[in-house]
Structure formats: C-alpha cells, structure tokens
C-alpha cells in the first residue's frame, strides 16, 4: 500500500470552502487505497495577522511568546481540515508538534527540525485515520514551542516524509508546478517537468515562492521524492529530483525574483562587523561583498541592531532582485535597466535593480532566454 505525504499551503486552505476542496483531494487518495499523512500551513493571511498582533506589545520579536502566538495558525487549519474530512466520512485526527512530537533545535523563529517520532503517526494510520500534522512548528528541548521560518510547513512535510519513509511527498500550492518564471508575472512561462534539487534550492533562495529552501535541502539530503502540484487543477506537476532534464538554448533553467527585500550597501571595513551582527538571522539574509539583502519583514529590527552597534548604514528600499538560474546564465542586461549590483554565483546570476524595474526585467530576460530560442 502506497504511503504519501500531502502538504497544503496557505492559499489551499484560505477559506472553509477551500478546506472542503482539499478534503476532497485527500478522499480521492484514500479511495484509491493509499495511506496518507497530511501537513498543513495556516490559512492564508493568518500568520501575517498574528505577527501584526505581536507588534502591539514588542518591537523585538523572535522569542518564546512570539513563536507561541504565530504557530497557532497551523493548529486552526489542521483542526478544520480534520473536521472537514470527518464530515465526509473519512476519519482524521489533527496533531500538533508536541503530540507527535516534532523536536527541533536552534533559536526561536529559525529553528531546525532534528527528529520526528513515527509512533503516533503510524498508530493513527493503523486506526485507518488520516493524521493532519501542523506544519511550521517544533518543540525545543525545554518543551517550548518554536517555529522553523516562514514557509516552514514545506520543511515539515519533507521531514515527515523522510521519517515515515513515504513513497512521495506532494507539495500542493496555487500553481501547478515550477515554471520558468512566475506565471502570474510572465504569461508565457512554461512548466518544468523535472528540476534538480540544486536548481530548485537556487530558485527558492532567490524568491521562487513555490517551495521553501530548507524543505528542498531536506529532500536532497534524504533523497525524498518531492513533487509540486496544484490544489486547484489536475496535472502531473513538477518533480524535484537529481537532475534537471531540459534547459533553454542559453542553458537557463528558470528566473526568480524578489520584491520584498531591502538593501544595505557596505564597505570592506564594515562587512565583518555586519556579518557578526546578522549571525542570529543568517538564514534569511544574503551578505555579499558590497551589499546585504534583508527581508523587509525584519527591517526595523535590523536597523535598530545596526544603530545600537553604531554602524551607519543607509537602507535602500527601492530594490528588487532578478535571478537567472542555469549553467550559462545571462551575461548582460540591457541598458534600459539601471542595475545597482550584479551578484554572480556558481549556477546563477542576480541583478539588483530599482523596484519598479524588477518585473519588466523578469519579462525581458524570459523573452530573450526562453521565448526566442
């Protein structure tokens, strides 16, 4: 009997109607004789609202109580999905991180999963019930709830798949796979049938929101069979595997972009001090010679940290990044784009540009690299 992990993102469980639809997807798997373990994110927008609530009392998040608050969204969606399945005649049980347990280590808001117990999951399956596991959560050694970074439910799903030796892990989202660019930005973007773990890590780390970077790293390390599918349409989706099957004639695989970061331009003398100050959030910042890219969600905290350390660094909010991933990435950018910084990687090239030029650059590069070949 096949064993699958199905993970549903925030857009898939955004409303009770969508939760009912997700329950129908699960029912189809069960009817075909598969054993299913489900991992769910919080309903779309809930985590952001919870974060805003914490700001009513503190400008310094990432602590015990902050995680206690923002982890609660997954409990709501897991409970609602279990109710939906039970109403359709499929036994289901919601399970929080402490009930399994899912243990983690590290700091609040950026912890890493260290172990997932199989016993409770298999006990639930043996009762012919579907375990609905809360994503994003872990339990520290002292018993505190912690979270594992935004988008962390993907990582939970991959870790669960590894723990129970699942045949495949499906990540359900609002697009039907990994595309050559965001299909909501580039209408001519096309879906990739297979993408390598390494290429997916690169795309995810530079803004492709279809998967969280940490989840693909887990999948690669433990050879988890991973597939991205849509909860809104049928199709094969995109398989994340050991090798990317096809590229453009220029060797490009895909284009990622990010409009939710701000930049700090640094000089050589400041870089080491900046690196030390940013150590607590190193998993979400990108520090390169001359420039540091930081999520806007933590801008006030970072600027307060720099001010307290007497480091004068002007934040540049007028930036976006566009990254081309592949063996032979884009070597030039048209003069029409005011490139502030170019960052070259082993398998990628990133352009830091004014915010309003981000999406036009994505479209221009996609047309050149994928549509004119």
N, C-alpha and C positions, 0 to 999 in steps of 0.2 A: 504494500500500500504506500503510495507516494506521500511524502511529508513536505509541506510548503510553509514558508513564512510569507505573509501578506502584510505589507506596511501601507497605511493610508495617510497621506499628508493632510495639512490643514484645509486646503481647498476641497478635498474629497469629503471631509466631514464638516463643512462650513455651516450647514443647516440640518435640521432634523430630516428634511426630505432627502438630502444627500446622504445622510447616515443610513436611511432606509435603503437607498440605492446601493450603498456599499454592502449592506447586509445581504442584498440580493446577489451580489458578486460572490460573497462568501458561500451562500447557499448553493450556488452552482458548483463550486469546488467540492462541497460536501456531498452533493447528489452524485457526483462522478466517482465517489469513493475515496477521495483524498482526505488525509488528516491535515488540519490547518491550524496554524498559530498566527494570530493577528497582532500587529503592533500599530498603535495609533498615535498621531500627533494631536495637539489641542485643536479645537475648532478655529478656523481662520480668523485672525484678528484678536483672539482671546489673550494670547501671550503678550502682545503689544499693550493691550489694555491693562493687564496685570502689572507690567513694567511701569506704566504711567502712574498707577496707584502707588507703587513703592516710592516714586519720586515726590509724593506728597509729604514724606517724612525724612528722606535722606537724599543727599547728592552723591553718596558713596555706596553704590550697590555692590554686588558680588560678595555677599556674606550669607550667613546661615539663614536669616529670616527672608532675605531676598529670594533665595532658592526655594524656601518653603512656600512662598507666595506664587512664584512664576511656574513652579512644577505642578500646580493644582489643575491647570487646564487639561492636561492629559487624563487626569482622573475622571473629569466630567465626560470627555468624549468616549473613553473606554466604557464607562458605565452606561452611557446612552446607546452605544453600539451593541453592548450585551443585551440591553433591554429590547432593542430592535430585532436582534436575532431570536431571542426567546419568543417574541411576539409572532415570529414566522415559523415557529415550531422547531427551531434549532437551539439546543441547549448551549449556553455560553456563560462564561464567568470572567468578569473584569479582575485584573490582577495588578496591583501596584508594585513598585520596585522592592519595597520591604517585604512583600508577601512571597516573593519568588525564592530567594532575594537576588537582586542585581547589585553586586558590590562594585564600588568604584574607589579611586584614589585621586589625590590632587586637590586643587583649590576649587572653591565654590564657583559655579558658572562655567568652568572649563575642566571639569573632572574627566577622567578616562575610566571606562568600564574595565574591571580587572577579572570578574568572574560572574557567570550566570549559572545558577543551580538548575539542573534539569528535572529534579524530582517533582516539584509542584506542577510543572508544565506537563510532564508525562502522566502524572496522576490525573490531571484534568482531562487529557486526551483519552485515557483509559476509561473514563466515565462517559465517553462519547460526547464530550462537551468541547466547545471551542474556547481556548484561552485568549482573552483580549488583554494584551500587555501594554501598560503605559510606556510610551517612548520617552526619551529625553531625561529620564530620571535615573539616579543611582543612590546607593546608600554607602556613606563613608564608614570607616572602621568604628567610629564613635556612635554610630547609629543615626547621624544626621542625614537628612535628605540633601542631595546635591543635584545639579544639572550638568549636562555634558556639552553645552554650547548650542547656539541656535542651529536648527536643523538636525539636532542630535537624535531625533527619532529614527533617522536613516541608520545611524551608527548602532542604535539599539537593535534594529531589525537584523543587521548583518551579524551582530554579536550573538543574537538569539539563534540565527541560522547556523552559525558555527557551533554553538553549544549543543544543539539538538541534532546536528548533522543533517540538516534539511536538504532535500534534493534541489531546491531552488528557492531564491528569495526574490519576491516581486515587490518593487517599489512603485506604488500607484500614485500618480500625480495628475496635474491638469493638462499635461501634454503626453502624446503617445510615444515618447521615446526621446533620445538625444538627437538634436538637429545640428546642422552645420552652422547655424546661428539661432538665436531666439526667434521662433516662428511668429511671435507676436510683434517682432520688430522687422524681420525680413520675411515677407510673404513667400518668396521663392526658396526659402531654406528647405532642405530635404532631410528626411530622417535617415540616420545611420543604422544599419542592421546590427553591426557589432563594433564596439570600441574597446580598446585595451584599457586595463586598469590604469596604467601610467598616463595615457592620454586623458582619461576621464578625471583623474586626480588633478591634472593641469587645468583642464576646463573648469572643474568645480572650484578650484582655489582662486580662479580669476573671475568668478562671477556667474558661471552657468548654474542656475539655481535648481536644476533638475535633481541633483544629488549633493549631499554634504560630503566634503573632502574626507573627513575622518571615516565615514562609512565605507568609502571605496578603498581606503588604506587597510581597513579591517578585512574587507572582501579579498583584497590582493594577498594579504599576509596568510590567510587561512583558505585561500582558493575557494571562496564561496561563489556558487553560481548565482549571478546577480542579473536581474532584468528590470528595465524601466518600462512601465506600461501606463496607460491612461485609465482612470476610473470612469471616464465619460464616453469612451468609444472602444470598439473592439480592434484588435490588431496584435501583431507579434511584438511590438515594442522594440527596444534596443537591448541587446545582450552585452553585458560588460564581461570581458574575457581576457585572454592573454595577448591577443593581437588585434590590431585594427585592420580590417580587411581591405578597405579602399580609401584612397585619398584623391584630392584634385590633381590635375596635371602639374600643379605647383608644389605638390607634397603637403598641402594644407589639409587638416582634418576637420577643424571647426574654429569658430570665432566666439569668444566670450566677452562680455562687457560688464562693467560695474559703475553705477552712478550713485552709489551710497557710501562713498569714501571721501575723506578729505586728506590733503597732503601737507606734510611739513618738510620744507627744504632745509637741508642741514649742510654743515661744512665738516671737513675731516676731523677737526678738533672736537666737535660735539658728538660724533657718531658713537663712540664707545660709551659715553655717559648716557646717551639716549637709549642705547641697547640695554644697559643695566636697568634704567628706569622702566622700560617697557617689558622687562622679563615676566612680570605677572600676567601679561596679556599677549605674550609672544605668539600664541597660536592663532590670533586673529589679526595681527598687524604684519605689514610687509616692509621690512627695512632693507634698503638698497643704498649703495653709495650715492649720496646727494639727495635722496628723497625717502620719506617714510609715508606709507599709505595706511590709513587707520579708518575703521568703520565709524561712520558718523554717530552711531548709537552710543559710543563711549567718548565722544569728543569732549564734553565738559569735564569728565573725569581725567582724561589725558592732559588737557590744558591746565587743569588745577595741579596735577602732578608736576608738570614742567615748570609752572610758576613757583611752586614750593621749592623746587630744586634750583631756582634762579637761572633756568635755561630759557633764553629769549628765542622763541621760535614762532613765526607768524603762520597761522593756519591758512591754507588755501582751500576754500570750499568750492571754488569754481573748477572742479576737475572731474573727469571721468576716465576710465581706463578701457582700452580695447586690446584684446589679446588674441593673436593668431597662433594656434597650436598645430604642430606638424614637424616633419623632418626638415623642410625647407621653407621656413616661414617668410612672411612679407619682408622684403629688404628695403623698400622705400615707401614713403607715404606722400600723397600728393601735396603740392604747395598750398592747396586750398585749406589744409588743416594745420592749425597752429600747435604743433607738437611741443609740449613743455618738457617732456623727458621720454627717452626710449630705454626700455629695460630688456636686455637680451638674456634668454635662458637657453638651456640645452635643447629643448624641444618647443620653444615658444618665443614670441616677441611681443612685448607690451608697449603700447603708446599711451602716455598720459597727455590728455588733451583738455581744452576747455569743455565744461559740462555740456553746453549746448551743441558741441560738435561730436559728442560721443556716438549717438545713434546714426547721424549721417556717415560717420567714418565706418561703422559696422556695415551699413548698406553698401558703401563704395567698395570696401575690401571684399565683401561677399560677392559682389558682381564681378570683380576682377578675378578672384581666386576660384570661384565655383561656377559662375554662370557664363563665363566667356572662354571656357576650356573645351 
